[in-house]
Amino acid sequence: MSDLNAFITEETIDGESDGPLSGKSVAVKDNISTKGLRTTCGSAMLEDYVPPYDATVVERLKDAGGSIAGKANMDEFGMGTTTETSAYGPTKNPVDESRVPGGSSGGSAAAVAAGEADLALGSDTGGSIRCPAAFCGVVGIKPTYGLVSRYGLVAYANSLEQIGPIAPTVEEAAELLDVVAGPDAHDGTTRDEGADSDYAGAADGDVDGLTIGVPTELVDGADEGVVDAFWDAISELEAQGATYEEVSLPSVDHAVQAYYVIAMSEASSNLARFDGVRYGKSGGYEGNWNESFASAREEGFGAEVKRRVLLGTYALSAGYHDKYYAKAQDARAWIKQDFDEAFADVDVLASPTMPVPPFELGESLDDPLQMYLADANTVPVNLANLPAISVPAGETEGLPVGLQLIGPKFGEEQIIRAASAVEQ
Amino acid sequence: MSQSRVDADEVRHVAELARVNLDDDEVEAFATQFADILEYFDALDEVPEVDRESDLVNVMRPDEVREGLSQEEALANAPETEDGFFKGPRVS
């Protein structure tokens, strides 16, 4: 294999029966549990962790005949937009190896773009499937919250995240979504909508009569080359019979703040499980419980994870809860309302997936706030629990641009249909 | 406002609450970064009060015994075990 560093663990597992994924290899993001196969979450904390069970999505892809190509590199615990916070080194973008592949599912997208796997599973808490799909020039789908089981996904921010597919084409991404979607008794947040789905059948390119809303807030301020590629794609869709109108979502100007407060708060709670006793790096047996716990976490966590755990602890602490966490929940409700109102008038919403082309390696590591701001177009979707797809839409200066299509709740077929027209 | 809100002592206090040891360099870097990030979060003050979803319902299932991990599987990833138990540091 090449030296992209797309995989943390390059072991393969064969599929268990014949099915729709027979003969297909799937890169599995390393925060998705694979029985007997090391699952690190991109963290030194879990360097030796071997799950005793499969995530539901892994069971389903093996039952569908798919093989596992390896465990894909990622930002530590999903916390990053570049795959550079991985304890196992950054992944390079196969389109331009001086650039990041995006994140946090950067290994998954890079593996698919480079042909090191036919398909991949990623997870998307605030854009972690769509961002690397856009930066690597492949397709990624963030499903509606509750469509895909999170059982066996190592939690970062459970109210926001979904597992989803990454593939070279919309139809292949939809095929993998068909395999993993649907209710699961092991995840009480799953819903019935994904049972017996035929998302692949929706990839028919028929956008005649489709109405597209373009939220001006998600286009203004984006890189010029990205905006040009975006409008070219919208014109293509118009030529195929779709119409577009500009819409306004005033609440999304507060989405990045709300997202980070909620995600960090949930992370501070979720990552409390890493105490070095049941799994992970031991903090030793010299001091008392608290000292041992704090030293395990000093050693096991990287800077971005410490930053988010501390800020989440701060946001939830006495005196600050109402100022940060409660206001972020208000913003989340406001954003949901704005989307509901927009979908009363249009079928799908469109924006650039990322406001910028892929960063150069090392460019954004020293300024965390700048990295957070790059998530402006992806985080509103997670806050509103909606489905969205990123599909390649041309280039700027030789680098891929992604078009994001957002659908109403459980509107996967609509966004898949629209995205398949962009490919034509 | 934000400059006075986060200083090194405050970072140390939060790190203690979160049970994460930090070295002095990390404390300094985090104090500066947290001031910037928290100042940015201040924009949440402008968010209006919104009616939250009122139609949420609990999803319950009968509390029945199901297949789970064996004791051996549950202990397999522990750094240390003793007589079939996890081994931890002393509690106080």
HADDOCK unambig.tbl for C-alpha pairs under 7 A between the chains (distance, minus, plus):
assign (segid A and resid 49 and name CA) (segid B and resid 77 and name CA) 6.08 0.50 0.50
assign (segid A and resid 50 and name CA) (segid B and resid 77 and name CA) 6.88 0.50 0.50
assign (segid A and resid 52 and name CA) (segid B and resid 73 and name CA) 6.04 0.50 0.50
assign (segid A and resid 188 and name CA) (segid B and resid 59 and name CA) 6.71 0.50 0.50
assign (segid A and resid 254 and name CA) (segid B and resid 44 and name CA) 6.64 0.50 0.50
assign (segid A and resid 257 and name CA) (segid B and resid 41 and name CA) 5.26 0.50 0.50
assign (segid A and resid 257 and name CA) (segid B and resid 44 and name CA) 6.92 0.50 0.50
assign (segid A and resid 277 and name CA) (segid B and resid 78 and name CA) 5.91 0.50 0.50
assign (segid A and resid 277 and name CA) (segid B and resid 79 and name CA) 6.48 0.50 0.50
assign (segid A and resid 277 and name CA) (segid B and resid 86 and name CA) 6.67 0.50 0.50
assign (segid A and resid 277 and name CA) (segid B and resid 87 and name CA) 6.69 0.50 0.50
assign (segid A and resid 277 and name CA) (segid B and resid 88 and name CA) 5.75 0.50 0.50
assign (segid A and resid 278 and name CA) (segid B and resid 75 and name CA) 6.98 0.50 0.50
assign (segid A and resid 278 and name CA) (segid B and resid 77 and name CA) 6.47 0.50 0.50
assign (segid A and resid 278 and name CA) (segid B and resid 78 and name CA) 4.48 0.50 0.50
assign (segid A and resid 278 and name CA) (segid B and resid 86 and name CA) 6.44 0.50 0.50
assign (segid A and resid 279 and name CA) (segid B and resid 77 and name CA) 4.90 0.50 0.50
assign (segid A and resid 279 and name CA) (segid B and resid 78 and name CA) 4.61 0.50 0.50
assign (segid A and resid 279 and name CA) (segid B and resid 79 and name CA) 6.42 0.50 0.50
assign (segid A and resid 282 and name CA) (segid B and resid 79 and name CA) 6.10 0.50 0.50
assign (segid A and resid 285 and name CA) (segid B and resid 89 and name CA) 4.78 0.50 0.50
assign (segid A and resid 288 and name CA) (segid B and resid 89 and name CA) 5.87 0.50 0.50
assign (segid A and resid 288 and name CA) (segid B and resid 90 and name CA) 5.11 0.50 0.50
assign (segid A and resid 288 and name CA) (segid B and resid 91 and name CA) 5.73 0.50 0.50
assign (segid A and resid 288 and name CA) (segid B and resid 92 and name CA) 5.50 0.50 0.50
assign (segid A and resid 289 and name CA) (segid B and resid 89 and name CA) 5.14 0.50 0.50
assign (segid A and resid 289 and name CA) (segid B and resid 90 and name CA) 5.53 0.50 0.50
assign (segid A and resid 289 and name CA) (segid B and resid 91 and name CA) 4.86 0.50 0.50
assign (segid A and resid 289 and name CA) (segid B and resid 92 and name CA) 6.66 0.50 0.50
assign (segid A and resid 290 and name CA) (segid B and resid 19 and name CA) 6.67 0.50 0.50
assign (segid A and resid 292 and name CA) (segid B and resid 89 and name CA) 6.82 0.50 0.50
assign (segid A and resid 293 and name CA) (segid B and resid 19 and name CA) 6.31 0.50 0.50
assign (segid A and resid 294 and name CA) (segid B and resid 19 and name CA) 4.34 0.50 0.50
assign (segid A and resid 294 and name CA) (segid B and resid 20 and name CA) 4.32 0.50 0.50
assign (segid A and resid 294 and name CA) (segid B and resid 21 and name CA) 5.17 0.50 0.50
assign (segid A and resid 295 and name CA) (segid B and resid 20 and name CA) 6.68 0.50 0.50
assign (segid A and resid 295 and name CA) (segid B and resid 21 and name CA) 5.80 0.50 0.50
assign (segid A and resid 297 and name CA) (segid B and resid 20 and name CA) 5.42 0.50 0.50
assign (segid A and resid 298 and name CA) (segid B and resid 20 and name CA) 5.44 0.50 0.50
assign (segid A and resid 298 and name CA) (segid B and resid 21 and name CA) 5.06 0.50 0.50
assign (segid A and resid 298 and name CA) (segid B and resid 22 and name CA) 6.42 0.50 0.50
assign (segid A and resid 310 and name CA) (segid B and resid 14 and name CA) 6.13 0.50 0.50
assign (segid A and resid 310 and name CA) (segid B and resid 15 and name CA) 6.05 0.50 0.50
assign (segid A and resid 310 and name CA) (segid B and resid 18 and name CA) 6.33 0.50 0.50
assign (segid A and resid 313 and name CA) (segid B and resid 14 and name CA) 6.70 0.50 0.50
assign (segid A and resid 313 and name CA) (segid B and resid 18 and name CA) 6.33 0.50 0.50
assign (segid A and resid 314 and name CA) (segid B and resid 14 and name CA) 6.23 0.50 0.50
assign (segid A and resid 327 and name CA) (segid B and resid 44 and name CA) 6.05 0.50 0.50
assign (segid A and resid 327 and name CA) (segid B and resid 47 and name CA) 6.89 0.50 0.50
assign (segid A and resid 328 and name CA) (segid B and resid 44 and name CA) 6.70 0.50 0.50
assign (segid A and resid 330 and name CA) (segid B and resid 47 and name CA) 6.98 0.50 0.50
assign (segid A and resid 330 and name CA) (segid B and resid 49 and name CA) 6.00 0.50 0.50
assign (segid A and resid 330 and name CA) (segid B and resid 50 and name CA) 5.68 0.50 0.50
assign (segid A and resid 331 and name CA) (segid B and resid 47 and name CA) 6.03 0.50 0.50
assign (segid A and resid 333 and name CA) (segid B and resid 50 and name CA) 6.36 0.50 0.50
assign (segid A and resid 333 and name CA) (segid B and resid 52 and name CA) 5.68 0.50 0.50
assign (segid A and resid 334 and name CA) (segid B and resid 50 and name CA) 6.05 0.50 0.50
assign (segid A and resid 369 and name CA) (segid B and resid 37 and name CA) 6.13 0.50 0.50
